[in-house]
Amino acid sequence: MAALAGSLPTGPVQCLLPTLEAHGIVCIYRNLSALRIPALLTTAEHGQTLLFLDSSAPQIKLAGAIVHELGHWALGDQRPTGVESDADAFAAAFLMPGREVINDKTLGPGLDLAQAATIWGVPTRALARRLRELRQITERQLRDLIRDTKELGANEGRKALLGAPSTLVETVRSAGGSHAAASKAFLSVEQLRNDYLARSGR
């Protein structure tokens, strides 16, 4: 995990998914609406780590969910309490590193929270709470920011936030294209394209 974090440039996260794939985590878009979760990190029988992403979720929601899952992976789930809060804390520190947030002069007086949150690739409330956690704002300022700023909602955030994964697409190409890969996987071409390749590079 240290190698993963160390491979990211300073500042707001860029191209998270290609970075994960460069470290051996295969990122796959799939319709996860039935599970009601935006991201799921799991390990295949042969040991390959897979990250499934809800193809209908906005980038800004996926980013938090992905790094939350990485938190579980890095911290482990063996402990009886505090697992979810620790994964949330991990996600906040990963997406909004303390030193970089403190050194970001745009987060000072006259802060446009909605614009800053889009740049950092997080919901407005998450950035406001991180600023409070780092003692860059007071508790009253936190309440005022949350009161005065509407959530980003369906805003996708920066296009560079996630980037497009390519491992699955390259596998499909090496198998002879969508029709051949779908047949080998006992899927229809529509299932492969819509449920797995959605929003991936093609």
N, C-alpha and C positions, 0 to 999 in steps of 0.2 A: 504494500500500500504506500509506503514511503517513496518507492520508485515511481509509482503512478503520480503521486502529488508532485514529486520533484520534476516530472517531465512536463508539467503544465507551465506556461509562461506566467509572469506576474500579472496582477490585475484580474478583472472579471474572466471567468472561465470561457475558453474558446474551444470549439470542436471536441466536446466531451466524448462523444461516441467513438470517433476514430482513435482517440487516445486510449480508450478502454480496449478497443480491438487490437491496438498495437501491443497491449499487455496481455493478450490472450483471452479476453472476454468477448464472445461472439454476441453481437447485438442484433436482435430480431424484432421487427415490428410485427404485431399480431393484434387482432381484435380481442381485447381483454375485458370488454364491457360486461360479460357474464360474471367475471370475477370481481368486478367493481374495484379494481386496483390499477394504477397507472403503470406500475413496473414490478417485475418479479425476477429475482436473481436465483438461479438454481444450478445444479451440477448434473450433467448427463451421466449415463451409466459408465461411459468410457473415461470420465473425469473432466470433460470439457465444461468450462463455466459458461453458462448461457444467461443473457439478460433479455427478457421479453419486455417489450414496450407497447403500451396501448396505442394503436395507430390513430385513435380518435382524440387523444389527449393533446392539449397545447404544450409547446416546448417548455414554457415557464413552469408548468405543473410537473412535466416529466423530469426536468432537471432536479428538482427537489426530491422527487420519488426515487430517482436513480441513485443519488448520493446517500439518501436514507438507507437504501438497500445495501450500498457499499459499506455503510456504517455497521449494519448487522454482520456483514461478511468480515469486516476488519476486527470488530469487537467480540464477535461470537454471541450466541444466544443461550449459553449455558447458565448464565446468572439468573436467579429467580426474580429479581426486581430491577427496575430502572432501564430495561432493554430499549423500550421505545423512546424514552426521553434521552438516553445516551446516543441513539442513532440520530435523533433530531439535532442534538448538539454537534455531532460529527458533521452532519450535513451543513449546518450553519457555518461551522469553521472552515469547511472545505470550499463552499461557494463564496464565503465572505471572510477570508483570512484576516485576523485581527490587525496585524501590522499594516496591511494594505488598505483596509478600510480606514484606519486612523490617519494614514498618510494621504488619503484621497481628499484633496482640498475642495472638491465639488460637494462634499458631504457636510460642509460647514454651514455658516449662517446663510439664510436665504435658500435653504435646501428645497429643491423640487423633488419630493419623495417619489412621485410616480415615474418621473424621467430617470432618476437614479436607480430605481428598482429595475426598470427595463434594461438599463446598461449592465447592472450586476446579474441580471437573469434570475431574479427572485421576486416573490410577491412583496407588495409594499409593506405589509405588516411584518414580514420576516426581516426586512432591512431595518425597519424602525426598532424592532426588538433587539436586533444585533447591535445597533448604535447605542441603545440603552445598556446592553450587557457590557459593552466596551467603555461605558461611561462617557460617551461623546455627547449625550443628551440627558436631560433630567427626566424623572418620572412624569412630571407635568408635561414636558415637551413631547414625550412619547404618547401620552393620552391625546394631546392636541393634534399630533401628526396623524394618528389613527382616526381621530374624529373628522379631520379636515380633508383626508385623502381617500378617495374611492379605490377599492381594489382593482387591479388590472383586469380581472375577469378573464375573458377569452383572448386577451392580448398575447400574441405568440412570443413576445420578447425579441431578442436579437436572433437573426437567422444563423449567425455563427455560433450560437450558444451550444447546440448539440452537434451540428454537422451530420452528414449522412453516413451510416455504417455501410461497409462494402463487403465484409467477409461472406455473408450469405449470398449476395449477388454474384460474387466471383465463383462461389461453389456451384450456383445454378448455371452459370456460363460454362464452367468446366464440365458440367454434366450434359451439355449439349443444348442448353436453353430451357425456357420455362416449360415447354411441353414434355421434354425428356425428364427434367427434374421432377415435375409434378407426377408423372407416371411412376417413377421410381419411389416416390414418397406416398403413393396411393392417394393423391390429391387431384382435384380438378385444377386446370390452369387458373381458373378464376379464384379458387381457394388459395393457391400459392401466391398469386399476384396481390389479391386483396387482403388476405389474412396475414401473410408473412412478408411480402416485399413492399407493402405500402410505406411510402415516405423514405424508402431506402434508395440508394443510387442504383440505377438500372442500366 
